[in-house]
Amino acid sequence: MTSASLSSTAEDESLLVAAARAGDERAFAELWSTARRQAFGVCYHLTGNRADALDALQETQLAAWKGLASFEGRASFRSWVLVIARNAAHAVVRRRSPGGVLFAEMAEESVLAAPFEDTVAQLADLRRALATLPASHREALLLWAGGLTYEQVAASLEVPLNTVRAWIHRARRRLQAGLAGG
């Protein structure tokens, strides 16, 4: 992408943000469409199941809509939403009943179809490998993989930049080793 197209994209986003702040739901829907998928990924990996992830995603969307006035534009809208998604996922996990997770996991596994078994197995392996990471490393990695810069991850987690770099590096190495079977 050229610097001219990046500038144009940022200008388009700021116009959409201004329109959404004025109450234009279509403008917000367009902004939301750029962040929804990655926000769901963050929610899913932090909550550990689809039902809680969908709850957190819904909270994220509502918080983004209500919080548009506080969006300063220092990062992209998508980056801002990923930080909101992280916080919403943590809130859902804090509210979760202890037995609810097992039931949700069993329900998810029962709806899997045979043609997707290999993909599901790979995703399950990734999920297990992510679960072995320390929470701080996993969050940093997911936010970074979701599109935030190291600096944005550091600001969102309120830790020094070099700490974030180390966490992400260690998380990636540990994931690679875990997925390679070693």
DOZA-997372 format. One record per residue (C-alpha): residue in one letter; y, x, z. Coordinates in pm, whole numbers. Layout:
N
- code;yy;xx;zz
- A;Y;X;Z
...
***
This chain:
182
- code;yy;xx;zz
- M;0;0;0
- T;341;139;-90
- S;632;158;152
- A;813;-105;-58
- S;523;-351;-23
- L;497;-276;351
- S;868;-349;384
- S;826;-670;186
- T;532;-774;405
- A;736;-710;721
- E;1026;-910;578
- D;792;-1195;483
- E;648;-1192;833
- S;992;-1199;995
- L;1088;-1496;776
- L;769;-1677;876
- V;833;-1599;1244
- A;1188;-1735;1216
- A;1061;-2052;1047
- A;785;-2096;1306
- R;1035;-2050;1589
- A;1235;-2332;1431
- G;927;-2555;1455
- D;772;-2506;1110
- E;400;-2553;1178
- R;303;-2441;827
- A;481;-2110;881
- F;293;-2063;1207
- A;-36;-2155;1037
- E;26;-1885;779
- L;104;-1630;1050
- W;-200;-1739;1250
- S;-426;-1702;946
- T;-348;-1328;938
- A;-469;-1282;1297
- R;-729;-1549;1369
- R;-1043;-1365;1257
- Q;-967;-1043;1443
- A;-852;-1235;1749
- F;-1186;-1416;1752
- G;-1364;-1080;1731
- V;-1176;-949;2033
- C;-1245;-1271;2225
- Y;-1613;-1270;2130
- H;-1677;-912;2230
- L;-1491;-946;2559
- T;-1642;-1280;2662
- G;-1990;-1212;2530
- N;-2059;-1553;2376
- R;-1930;-1788;2109
- A;-1839;-2083;2330
- D;-1619;-1876;2561
- A;-1475;-1688;2264
- L;-1372;-2015;2101
- D;-1208;-2127;2426
- A;-1021;-1797;2448
- L;-923;-1820;2081
- Q;-780;-2168;2135
- E;-585;-2039;2436
- T;-465;-1748;2223
- Q;-337;-1975;1948
- L;-157;-2200;2193
- A;-5;-1905;2380
- A;112;-1750;2051
- W;276;-2077;1945
- K;444;-2129;2281
- G;540;-1763;2313
- L;701;-1714;1973
- A;1041;-1682;2136
- S;917;-1375;2325
- F;776;-1205;2014
- E;1009;-910;1959
- G;867;-787;1630
- R;817;-428;1750
- A;458;-456;1626
- S;306;-688;1369
- F;240;-1050;1460
- R;-134;-978;1433
- S;-109;-691;1682
- W;83;-912;1924
- V;-182;-1185;1890
- L;-464;-937;1963
- V;-304;-849;2294
- I;-276;-1221;2376
- A;-643;-1263;2275
- R;-745;-985;2512
- N;-566;-1153;2800
- A;-705;-1497;2713
- A;-1060;-1360;2695
- H;-1022;-1204;3039
- A;-891;-1534;3175
- V;-1193;-1721;3035
- V;-1434;-1467;3185
- R;-1266;-1499;3526
- R;-1306;-1880;3515
- R;-1663;-1877;3386
- S;-1942;-2013;3603
- P;-2214;-1756;3678
- G;-2496;-1958;3518
- G;-2296;-2066;3213
- V;-2341;-1742;3022
- L;-2720;-1746;3015
- F;-2731;-2104;2889
- A;-2471;-2034;2619
- E;-2663;-1727;2503
- M;-2992;-1920;2482
- A;-2823;-2199;2286
- E;-2674;-1950;2040
- E;-3008;-1780;1978
- S;-3186;-2111;1916
- V;-2967;-2199;1616
- L;-3029;-1877;1424
- A;-3192;-1921;1085
- A;-3458;-1686;944
- P;-3257;-1553;644
- F;-3003;-1406;881
- E;-3251;-1231;1111
- D;-3166;-879;996
- T;-2793;-936;1023
- V;-2834;-1101;1359
- A;-3049;-813;1481
- Q;-2781;-565;1375
- L;-2511;-768;1545
- A;-2724;-796;1857
- D;-2770;-417;1855
- L;-2395;-367;1820
- R;-2328;-614;2097
- R;-2576;-444;2329
- A;-2423;-105;2248
- L;-2073;-240;2315
- A;-2193;-382;2647
- T;-2298;-34;2762
- L;-1943;96;2728
- P;-1712;101;3028
- A;-1483;-205;3008
- S;-1171;7;2955
- H;-1331;197;2666
- R;-1464;-123;2507
- E;-1123;-295;2527
- A;-941;4;2384
- L;-1193;31;2099
- L;-1180;-341;2017
- L;-801;-350;2015
- W;-786;-39;1798
- A;-1056;-173;1564
- G;-858;-496;1549
- G;-563;-313;1398
- L;-350;-192;1684
- T;-226;166;1677
- Y;-316;405;1958
- E;38;361;2090
- Q;8;-20;2087
- V;-328;-5;2263
- A;-180;226;2527
- A;112;-10;2582
- S;-112;-316;2601
- L;-353;-153;2849
- E;-67;15;3034
- V;-226;361;3024
- P;-112;694;2877
- L;-158;752;2504
- N;-394;1048;2553
- T;-614;834;2779
- V;-647;576;2501
- R;-732;844;2247
- A;-1003;982;2477
- W;-1146;637;2553
- I;-1166;541;2186
- H;-1319;876;2091
- R;-1582;850;2367
- A;-1654;485;2283
- R;-1707;563;1915
- R;-1939;855;1994
- R;-2138;647;2241
- L;-2167;356;1996
- Q;-2283;587;1717
- A;-2546;738;1944
- G;-2657;397;2071
- L;-2686;248;1723
- A;-2869;554;1591
- G;-3132;499;1858
- G;-3040;809;2054
***
